[in-house]
């Protein structure tokens, strides 16, 4: 019975790892859209904030791609498949920018 519980624990850990990588890929895409939106609106402070957050997310993804290549590959494949089936929205939903606008996340000069 203990071997079954150990196997179940590994599946849960692997799924949590996969979900973290998938969520990080999705966050990077959303931040790319927010950077483009801030550039078109000419908003300097949010633009710096989003670029800083995008750079941090890029570093996290790079680390994940090096340490967990198989999980990263599967998460990216699922994300690309999702984008083919469900096209990302052209406009952001209300409150999307507020999620990334925390003061602790910024490195504004």
VOMARRO-667003 format. One record per atom (N, C-alpha, C): x, y, z; residue in one letter; chain; residue number from 1. Coordinates in steps of 0.1 Angstrom, whole numbers, plus 2048, in hexadecimal, padded with zeros to 3 digits. Layout:
% residues N
NODE   east   north    up   res   chain     n
NODE      X       Y     Z     A       A   NUM
...
***
This chain:
% residues 109
NODE   east   north    up   res   chain     n
NODE    808     7F4   800     X       A     1
NODE    800     800   800     X       A     1
NODE    809     80D   800     X       A     1
NODE    814     80C   806     X       A     2
NODE    81C     818   807     X       A     2
NODE    822     81C   7F9     X       A     2
NODE    825     811   7F1     X       A     3
NODE    82A     814   7E3     X       A     3
NODE    81F     81C   7DB     X       A     3
NODE    813     819   7DD     X       A     4
NODE    808     820   7D6     X       A     4
NODE    808     82E   7DA     X       A     4
NODE    809     831   7E7     X       A     5
NODE    808     83F   7EC     X       A     5
NODE    814     847   7E7     X       A     5
NODE    820     840   7E6     X       A     6
NODE    82C     847   7E1     X       A     6
NODE    82A     84B   7D3     X       A     6
NODE    824     842   7CB     X       A     7
NODE    822     844   7BD     X       A     7
NODE    818     850   7BB     X       A     7
NODE    80D     84F   7C3     X       A     8
NODE    803     85A   7C3     X       A     8
NODE    809     868   7C6     X       A     8
NODE    813     868   7D0     X       A     9
NODE    819     874   7D3     X       A     9
NODE    822     879   7C8     X       A     9
NODE    829     871   7C1     X       A    10
NODE    830     875   7B5     X       A    10
NODE    828     87B   7AA     X       A    10
NODE    81C     875   7A8     X       A    11
NODE    813     87A   79D     X       A    11
NODE    80E     888   7A1     X       A    11
NODE    80B     88A   7AE     X       A    12
NODE    806     897   7B2     X       A    12
NODE    811     8A1   7B1     X       A    12
NODE    81D     89D   7B5     X       A    13
NODE    829     8A7   7B4     X       A    13
NODE    82B     8AA   7A5     X       A    13
NODE    82B     8A0   79D     X       A    14
NODE    82D     8A3   78E     X       A    14
NODE    823     8AC   788     X       A    14
NODE    816     8AA   78D     X       A    15
NODE    80B     8B2   787     X       A    15
NODE    80D     8C0   78C     X       A    15
NODE    810     8C2   799     X       A    16
NODE    812     8D0   79E     X       A    16
NODE    81E     8D7   797     X       A    16
NODE    828     8CF   794     X       A    17
NODE    834     8D5   78D     X       A    17
NODE    830     8D9   77F     X       A    17
NODE    828     8D0   778     X       A    18
NODE    823     8D3   76B     X       A    18
NODE    81A     8DF   76B     X       A    18
NODE    811     8E0   775     X       A    19
NODE    808     8EC   775     X       A    19
NODE    810     8F9   778     X       A    19
NODE    81A     8F8   780     X       A    20
NODE    822     904   782     X       A    20
NODE    829     909   775     X       A    20
NODE    82E     900   76E     X       A    21
NODE    835     903   761     X       A    21
NODE    82B     909   757     X       A    21
NODE    81F     902   756     X       A    22
NODE    815     907   74D     X       A    22
NODE    810     915   751     X       A    22
NODE    80E     917   75D     X       A    23
NODE    809     924   762     X       A    23
NODE    813     92F   760     X       A    23
NODE    820     92C   761     X       A    24
NODE    82A     935   75E     X       A    24
NODE    82B     939   750     X       A    24
NODE    82A     92F   747     X       A    25
NODE    829     932   738     X       A    25
NODE    81D     93B   735     X       A    25
NODE    812     938   73B     X       A    26
NODE    806     940   739     X       A    26
NODE    808     94E   73E     X       A    26
NODE    80F     950   749     X       A    27
NODE    811     95D   74F     X       A    27
NODE    81A     965   746     X       A    27
NODE    824     95F   740     X       A    28
NODE    82D     966   737     X       A    28
NODE    826     96B   72B     X       A    28
NODE    81D     963   725     X       A    29
NODE    815     967   71A     X       A    29
NODE    80C     973   71D     X       A    29
NODE    806     972   729     X       A    30
NODE    7FD     97D   72D     X       A    30
NODE    805     98A   730     X       A    30
NODE    811     989   736     X       A    31
NODE    819     994   738     X       A    31
NODE    81E     99B   72A     X       A    31
NODE    821     992   720     X       A    32
NODE    824     997   713     X       A    32
NODE    819     9A0   70E     X       A    32
NODE    80C     99B   70F     X       A    33
NODE    801     9A3   70B     X       A    33
NODE    7FF     9B0   712     X       A    33
NODE    802     9AF   720     X       A    34
NODE    801     9BB   728     X       A    34
NODE    80C     9C6   724     X       A    34
NODE    818     9C1   721     X       A    35
NODE    822     9CA   71C     X       A    35
NODE    81E     9D1   70F     X       A    35
NODE    819     9C9   706     X       A    36
NODE    814     9CF   6F9     X       A    36
NODE    809     9D9   6FC     X       A    36
NODE    800     9D6   705     X       A    37
NODE    7F5     9DF   708     X       A    37
NODE    7FA     9EC   70F     X       A    37
NODE    804     9EB   718     X       A    38
NODE    80A     9F7   71E     X       A    38
NODE    811     9FF   715     X       A    38
NODE    818     9F9   70B     X       A    39
NODE    81F     A01   700     X       A    39
NODE    815     A09   6F8     X       A    39
NODE    80A     A03   6F4     X       A    40
NODE    800     A0A   6EB     X       A    40
NODE    7FA     A15   6F3     X       A    40
NODE    7F8     A13   700     X       A    41
NODE    7F1     A1E   708     X       A    41
NODE    7FC     A28   70D     X       A    41
NODE    809     A25   70B     X       A    42
NODE    813     A2E   710     X       A    42
NODE    813     A31   71F     X       A    42
NODE    812     A26   726     X       A    43
NODE    812     A26   735     X       A    43
NODE    820     A22   739     X       A    43
NODE    828     A2B   73F     X       A    44
NODE    836     A28   742     X       A    44
NODE    837     A20   74E     X       A    44
NODE    830     A23   759     X       A    45
NODE    832     A1B   765     X       A    45
NODE    82D     A0D   764     X       A    45
NODE    821     A0B   75F     X       A    46
NODE    81D     9FD   75D     X       A    46
NODE    826     9F5   753     X       A    46
NODE    82B     9FD   749     X       A    47
NODE    834     9F6   73F     X       A    47
NODE    841     9F1   746     X       A    47
NODE    847     9F9   74E     X       A    48
NODE    853     9F5   756     X       A    48
NODE    84F     9E9   75F     X       A    48
NODE    844     9EA   765     X       A    49
NODE    840     9DF   76E     X       A    49
NODE    83E     9D2   767     X       A    49
NODE    837     9D3   75C     X       A    50
NODE    834     9C6   754     X       A    50
NODE    841     9C1   74E     X       A    50
NODE    84A     9C9   749     X       A    51
NODE    857     9C5   744     X       A    51
NODE    85F     9BE   74E     X       A    51
NODE    85F     9C4   75A     X       A    52
NODE    867     9BE   765     X       A    52
NODE    861     9B0   769     X       A    52
NODE    854     9B0   76A     X       A    53
NODE    84D     9A3   76D     X       A    53
NODE    84F     999   762     X       A    53
NODE    84F     99D   756     X       A    54
NODE    852     994   74A     X       A    54
NODE    860     98F   74B     X       A    54
NODE    869     997   74E     X       A    55
NODE    877     992   74F     X       A    55
NODE    879     988   75A     X       A    55
NODE    872     98A   766     X       A    56
NODE    873     981   771     X       A    56
NODE    86D     973   76D     X       A    56
NODE    861     974   766     X       A    57
NODE    85B     968   761     X       A    57
NODE    863     961   757     X       A    57
NODE    86A     968   74E     X       A    58
NODE    873     962   745     X       A    58
NODE    87E     95A   74B     X       A    58
NODE    884     960   756     X       A    59
NODE    88E     959   75D     X       A    59
NODE    889     94C   764     X       A    59
NODE    87D     94D   769     X       A    60
NODE    877     941   76F     X       A    60
NODE    875     936   765     X       A    60
NODE    870     93A   759     X       A    61
NODE    86E     930   74F     X       A    61
NODE    87B     92A   74A     X       A    61
NODE    885     932   749     X       A    62
NODE    892     92D   744     X       A    62
NODE    898     923   74E     X       A    62
NODE    896     926   75B     X       A    63
NODE    89B     91D   765     X       A    63
NODE    893     910   765     X       A    63
NODE    886     911   763     X       A    64
NODE    87D     905   762     X       A    64
NODE    881     8FD   755     X       A    64
NODE    884     903   74A     X       A    65
NODE    887     8FC   73E     X       A    65
NODE    894     8F5   740     X       A    65
NODE    89D     8FA   748     X       A    66
NODE    8AA     8F3   74A     X       A    66
NODE    8A9     8E7   754     X       A    66
NODE    8A1     8EA   75F     X       A    67
NODE    8A0     8E0   76A     X       A    67
NODE    895     8D5   767     X       A    67
NODE    88B     8D8   760     X       A    68
NODE    880     8CF   75D     X       A    68
NODE    87C     8CF   74E     X       A    68
NODE    885     8CA   746     X       A    69
NODE    883     8CC   737     X       A    69
NODE    876     8C4   732     X       A    69
NODE    874     8B8   737     X       A    70
NODE    868     8B1   733     X       A    70
NODE    85B     8B7   737     X       A    70
NODE    85A     8BC   743     X       A    71
NODE    84E     8C2   748     X       A    71
NODE    84C     8CF   740     X       A    71
NODE    857     8D7   73E     X       A    72
NODE    856     8E3   737     X       A    72
NODE    851     8E1   728     X       A    72
NODE    856     8D6   722     X       A    73
NODE    852     8D3   714     X       A    73
NODE    843     8D0   713     X       A    73
NODE    83F     8C7   71D     X       A    74
NODE    830     8C4   71D     X       A    74
NODE    827     8D0   720     X       A    74
NODE    82C     8D8   729     X       A    75
NODE    823     8E4   72C     X       A    75
NODE    823     8EE   721     X       A    75
NODE    82E     8EF   71A     X       A    76
NODE    82E     8F8   70E     X       A    76
NODE    826     8F3   703     X       A    76
NODE    826     8E5   701     X       A    77
NODE    81E     8DF   6F7     X       A    77
NODE    80F     8E1   6FA     X       A    77
NODE    80B     8DF   706     X       A    78
NODE    7FD     8E1   70A     X       A    78
NODE    7F9     8EF   708     X       A    78
NODE    802     8F9   70C     X       A    79
NODE    7FF     907   70A     X       A    79
NODE    7FD     90A   6FC     X       A    79
NODE    806     906   6F3     X       A    80
NODE    805     909   6E5     X       A    80
NODE    7F8     902   6DF     X       A    80
NODE    7F4     8F6   6E3     X       A    81
NODE    7E8     8F0   6DF     X       A    81
NODE    7DC     8F8   6E3     X       A    81
NODE    7DC     8FD   6F0     X       A    82
NODE    7D1     905   6F5     X       A    82
NODE    7D0     912   6ED     X       A    82
NODE    7DB     918   6E9     X       A    83
NODE    7DA     924   6E1     X       A    83
NODE    7D5     922   6D3     X       A    83
NODE    7D7     916   6CD     X       A    84
NODE    7D2     913   6C0     X       A    84
NODE    7C2     911   6C1     X       A    84
NODE    7BE     90A   6CC     X       A    85
NODE    7B0     907   6CD     X       A    85
NODE    7A8     914   6D2     X       A    85
NODE    7AE     91B   6DC     X       A    86
NODE    7A7     926   6E2     X       A    86
NODE    7B0     932   6E0     X       A    86
NODE    7AD     93B   6D7     X       A    87
NODE    7B5     947   6D4     X       A    87
NODE    7B5     950   6E0     X       A    87
NODE    7C1     955   6E4     X       A    88
NODE    7C1     95F   6EF     X       A    88
NODE    7B9     96B   6EC     X       A    88
NODE    7B3     971   6F6     X       A    89
NODE    7AB     97D   6F4     X       A    89
NODE    7B3     989   6EF     X       A    89
NODE    7AC     991   6E7     X       A    90
NODE    7B3     99D   6E2     X       A    90
NODE    7B3     9A7   6EC     X       A    90
NODE    7A9     9A8   6F5     X       A    91
NODE    7A9     9B2   6FF     X       A    91
NODE    7A9     9AB   70D     X       A    91
NODE    7AF     9B1   716     X       A    92
NODE    7B1     9AB   724     X       A    92
NODE    7A4     9AD   72C     X       A    92
NODE    7A2     9A3   734     X       A    93
NODE    796     9A4   73D     X       A    93
NODE    799     9AE   748     X       A    93
NODE    78E     9B3   74E     X       A    94
NODE    790     9BE   758     X       A    94
NODE    797     9B8   764     X       A    94
NODE    7A1     9BF   769     X       A    95
NODE    7A8     9BB   775     X       A    95
NODE    7B5     9B3   772     X       A    95
NODE    7B8     9B1   765     X       A    96
NODE    7C4     9A9   762     X       A    96
NODE    7D0     9B1   766     X       A    96
NODE    7D1     9BE   763     X       A    97
NODE    7DC     9C6   766     X       A    97
NODE    7DE     9C7   775     X       A    97
NODE    7D3     9C7   77D     X       A    98
NODE    7D4     9C9   78B     X       A    98
NODE    7DB     9BD   792     X       A    98
NODE    7DB     9B2   78C     X       A    99
NODE    7E1     9A6   792     X       A    99
NODE    7F1     9A8   792     X       A    99
NODE    7F6     9AE   788     X       A   100
NODE    805     9B0   787     X       A   100
NODE    809     9BE   78C     X       A   100
NODE    801     9C6   791     X       A   101
NODE    804     9D3   795     X       A   101
NODE    807     9D5   7A4     X       A   101
NODE    80C     9CB   7AB     X       A   102
NODE    810     9CB   7B9     X       A   102
NODE    81D     9D3   7BA     X       A   102
NODE    81E     9DB   7C5     X       A   103
NODE    82A     9E4   7C7     X       A   103
NODE    836     9DB   7C9     X       A   103
NODE    835     9D0   7CF     X       A   104
NODE    840     9C7   7D2     X       A   104
NODE    846     9C1   7C6     X       A   104
NODE    840     9C1   7BB     X       A   105
NODE    845     9BB   7AF     X       A   105
NODE    84D     9C4   7A6     X       A   105
NODE    84D     9D1   7A9     X       A   106
NODE    853     9DA   7A0     X       A   106
NODE    861     9DE   7A3     X       A   106
NODE    868     9E1   799     X       A   107
NODE    876     9E6   79B     X       A   107
NODE    877     9F3   793     X       A   107
NODE    86E     9FC   795     X       A   108
NODE    86D     A09   78D     X       A   108
NODE    879     A12   792     X       A   108
NODE    880     A17   788     X       A   109
NODE    88C     A20   78C     X       A   109
NODE    887     A2D   792     X       A   109
***
